[in-house]
Amino acid sequence: MRQKLLYSLTLCAMFFFLMSCNNDDTSIQKTTLDYLVQNTWVVENITANPAYDFDLDGNEENDIYSSLQNCAKDNLTAFIIIGNEQLVQVREGDEKCSDEAATLYAEGNWELSNDVLVLKSFGVNNDTLNFSIESISDTELILVQEFEDLVNEKEIKQTTRYIKY
């Protein structure tokens, strides 16, 4: 009887020892949704390929970011979930484009499916904009948008790099 008890205790001890020695990473893996909503984002770079006349000044450019007014370069973008509603808000940063500039620059709704981000009813024109999420982390979000330049009839691939604010 003692021998069976000792054998059972040894088996239990080995079981608990083996279970406690796994190499599983116990940290929680974040999803694209987690990264998207847990950060506020600010644009760091926007490029286009091929070049197009982004600001309608008659010159085609690849570096779209340098064509932005400085006051637009520090705008803050947040993806928010309130109940069942998914809101995207773009707010003015510290540098305002005018004294009358609204704090809330643009807003709309958003959906995320298979690394495709869709902005709906966005901005003053209630646009629907589709982006592919090229990469996302705690510190960086890269969105790619493909669209047609209707003036010059060519397909544009615009890449926007956001960093965590």
N, C-alpha and C positions, 0 to 999 in steps of 0.2 A: 504494500500500500504506500509506504513511504517512497519507494522507488518510482511508482507511477506519479505521485505528487511532485517529486523532484523533476521528473521528466516533463510533466505538464508546465511547471513553473519555468523550466529552461526553455521550452518551446515558446511560451508567452514572452519571455524576456527577449528571445531572438526576434520574434515577430515585431515587438515594439522597437527594438534597436534598428531593424531593417526599415521599418516605416519612418523612423525619425531621421534616417540618413539619406533621404532622396535628394537629388540635385535640382529639383524643380525650382524655378525662379518664382518666388512667392509674390513678387510685385505684380500689380494689376496692369495689364496691357491696355493702353489707351486706344480708342478707336478714332477714326477720322472725325466723327461727330464730337467726341470729347475734345479733341484739339480745337475744332472749329469754334465751339461755344465757350470754351474756358479761357479764351484769350481775346483781347482787343487788338486789332491789326492796323498797321500803318504802312502805306505803300513805300517801298524802297526803290523799285525800279519797274519800268514798263518798256518793253521792246516790241517791235513789230517786224514781221518778215512775210512778204517783202515790205519795203518802205511805202508809206502812203501819207497823204496830206491830212494828218490828224486835226490840226488846228485851222484848216482852210485858209492858210496864208500863201498858198501857191507853191510851197516847197514840200516835197515828200521827205519824211524822216523815219528812221528806224528807232531812234531813241525818243520814245514818246514822253518819258518822264521829264526830260529836259525842256520839253515844250509846255509843261504845266506851269501855271503861276505858282510862285513859292507858297502862297497861302493855301493852295490845294494839296501841296505835298505832305502836309502834316495832318490831313483829315484822318479821323479814326473810324474804323469799320468794326462793328460788333454784330455777331450772329446770336440771337437771343431766343430762348424757348420759354414761353409763358403759357402754362397749361398745354393746350393742343395747338397753340399758335406759334409759328416760327417767324420771327421778325429779323430783318436786316436793317441796321441803321448806320448811316454815314454822318458823322458829326464833325463840325469845324474843329480843327486843332487850335493851338495857341495863337497862330497867326491867322487873323480873319481877312477875308477878301474885301470886305467893306465894313464900315461901321454898322451898317444895317444888316449885315450877314446873319442869317438865322443860325442858331446853334445846331439844329438838325438840318443837315444839308439835303439828304435824300433818305427815303425809307421804302420798304416793301416787305414782301414775304419771300421765303426761300424754302426749297426742298433739296434733299440730298439723297441720291440713289446711285450706288455703285461708282463712287467717286465722280459723279456728275452733280454739279451744284447749279440749281436753277433759281434765278431771282425773278420773282413775279410781281407785277404791279409796282415796278421799281421806278422811283424818281417821278418827276413832273409829267413825263410822257407815259407813265404806267407800262414801261417796257418789260418784256420777258427776255432775260439774258441767260445764255447757257455757257457754263464753264466746265472744263475738265480740271480736276484737281491733280496736278502733276506730282506734287509732294506736299506733305504736311507734317509738322512736328510741334514740339512745345514752343519753338522760336521762329518758325518760318512756314509760310503758306505760299505755294506757287500755283496760280490759276492760269489756264490757257483758254482763250476764246478764239474761235474761228468764225469769220464772217466775211461777207462780200463787200468790197469797196464799190458801191454802186456808181460812183462818179467815173472811176477808171476800169470798172468791170474786172476786178481781180480778187482772188481769195486771199485774205489776210489771216495770219496767225499772230495773235497778240498775247504776250506772256507778261503777267503781272506778278511781281515778287513782293509779298508782304512780310514784315517782321513784327514780332510781338512788341506791343507798346509798353 
